[in-house]
């Protein structure tokens, strides 16, 4: 495991559970709005933990923490992810995995082996805009589609989420996502936040991105709820 960060306590990364967060390094996407840019660009991240260090930290918190959130970067790029999670589960923790959905076979293996209790999948945009929003010329969209279908039909807790960025997303994208995820049990719209940690800032670039207004977010939510009734906006008080 290549681990680039550890947060000892969180009430946000694993909703409903007192948890810690493990950040893996490396990602196969280059989303320009990524808030964990230093994990995407290995030369920008000086922090590093060994697998044994993390397991020792978890061992000391058995009976205190309820869950562990594994995020990134993209955790499914890690060759040792399955045995690592197995060790965490053997300590009695719930495990939530954050993923971009680019490795559906691994997600399926984790679900079938009962190694994850919750999966949060980032939906970058509507299918037609996906690669561009990921900062790439092309991606394996079939893999992403397979991950979406896997979660829609799985028997574990899951959520989809989209960070909305003015300058990248349009109303047409919202319609495309709505139709794609129709019937999902949990879908969250999240607002873009400017910071010096985003990927573009670390790359020394300045792109014309900003957050949508509350009025625009309310409009997007209304559109989405036509086919995903339980959708909501996370992290922004719309009223």
Long-range contacts (C-beta under 8 A, 24 or more apart in sequence): 1-51, 1-54, 1-78, 1-80, 1-81, 1-84, 2-26, 2-48, 2-78, 3-48, 3-49, 3-50, 3-51, 3-54, 4-38, 4-39, 4-45, 4-47, 4-48, 4-49, 4-73, 5-39, 5-45, 5-47, 5-49, 6-49, 6-54, 6-57, 8-57, 8-61, 9-65, 10-69, 13-69, 13-71, 13-96, 13-98, 14-67, 14-68, 14-69, 14-94, 14-96, 14-118, 17-66, 17-67, 17-94, 17-96, 18-64, 18-65, 18-66, 18-67, 19-65, 19-66, 19-67, 19-68, 19-69, 19-94, 19-96, 20-57, 20-58, 20-61, 20-65, 20-68, 20-69, 21-68, 21-69, 21-70, 21-71, 22-54, 22-68, 22-69, 22-70, 22-71, 23-71, 23-72, 23-73, 24-70, 24-71, 24-72, 24-73, 24-74, 24-75, 24-77, 24-78, 25-72, 25-73, 26-72, 26-73, 26-74, 26-77, 26-78, 27-72, 27-73, 27-74, 27-77, 27-100, 28-74, 28-77, 28-100, 28-102, 29-74, 29-100, 29-102, 29-124, 29-134, 29-135, 29-136, 29-139, 30-134, 30-135, 30-136, 30-199, 31-124, 31-133, 31-134, 31-135, 31-199, 32-135, 32-168, 32-198, 32-199, 32-200, 32-205, 32-207, 32-209, 33-163, 33-165, 33-168, 33-192, 33-198, 33-199, 33-200, 33-209, 34-198, 34-199, 35-193, 35-195, 35-197, 35-198, 36-71, 36-72, 36-73, 36-197, 37-197, 37-198, 37-199, 37-200, 37-201, 37-202, 37-203, 38-197, 38-202, 39-72, 39-73, 40-73, 40-199, 41-199, 41-202, 41-203, 44-202, 51-80, 51-84, 55-87, 55-88, 58-88, 58-91, 58-93, 59-91, 62-91, 62-92, 62-93, 65-93, 66-93, 66-94, 67-93, 67-94, 67-95, 67-96, 67-117, 68-93, 68-94, 68-95, 68-96, 69-95, 69-96, 69-97, 69-98, 70-95, 70-96, 70-97, 70-98, 71-97, 71-98, 72-98, 74-99, 74-100, 74-102, 75-99, 76-102, 76-103, 76-106, 76-107, 77-103, 81-106, 81-110, 82-106, 82-109, 82-110, 82-113, 82-115, 85-110, 85-115, 85-116, 86-113, 86-115, 89-114, 89-115, 94-118, 96-120, 98-122, 99-147, 100-124, 100-144, 101-143, 101-144, 101-147, 101-148, 102-139, 102-140, 102-143, 102-144, 102-147, 103-143, 103-147, 104-143, 104-146, 104-147, 104-150, 107-147, 107-150, 107-151, 108-150, 111-150, 111-154, 111-156, 116-156, 117-156, 117-157, 118-156, 118-157, 118-158, 118-159, 119-151, 119-154, 119-156, 119-157, 119-158, 119-159, 120-158, 120-159, 120-160, 120-161, 121-147, 121-148, 121-151, 121-158, 121-159, 121-160, 121-161, 122-160, 122-161, 122-162, 122-163, 123-148, 123-160, 123-161, 123-162, 123-177, 123-180, 123-181, 123-187, 124-162, 125-162, 125-168, 125-169, 125-173, 125-176, 125-177, 126-172, 126-173, 126-174, 126-175, 126-176, 126-177, 126-180, 127-176, 127-180, 128-176, 129-168, 129-169, 129-170, 129-173, 129-176, 132-168, 133-165, 133-168, 133-169, 135-199, 148-180, 148-181, 152-181, 152-183, 152-184, 157-186, 158-185, 158-186, 159-185, 159-186, 159-187, 159-188, 160-184, 160-186, 160-187, 160-188, 161-187, 161-188, 161-189, 161-190, 161-234, 162-187, 162-188, 162-189, 162-190, 163-190, 163-191, 163-192, 164-189, 164-190, 164-191, 164-192, 164-211, 164-212, 164-217, 164-220, 165-192, 165-209, 165-210, 165-211, 166-192, 166-209, 166-210, 166-211, 166-212, 166-216, 167-207, 167-208, 167-209, 167-210, 168-209, 171-219, 171-220, 171-223, 174-220, 174-223, 174-224, 175-223, 177-224, 178-223, 178-224, 178-226, 178-227, 178-228, 179-227, 181-227, 181-228, 182-227, 182-228, 183-227, 183-228, 184-228, 184-230, 184-231, 185-230, 186-230, 187-224, 187-228, 187-230, 187-231, 187-232, 188-231, 188-232, 188-233, 188-234, 189-217, 189-220, 189-221, 189-224, 189-231, 189-232, 189-233, 189-234, 190-233, 190-234, 190-235, 191-217, 191-233, 191-235, 191-236, 214-238
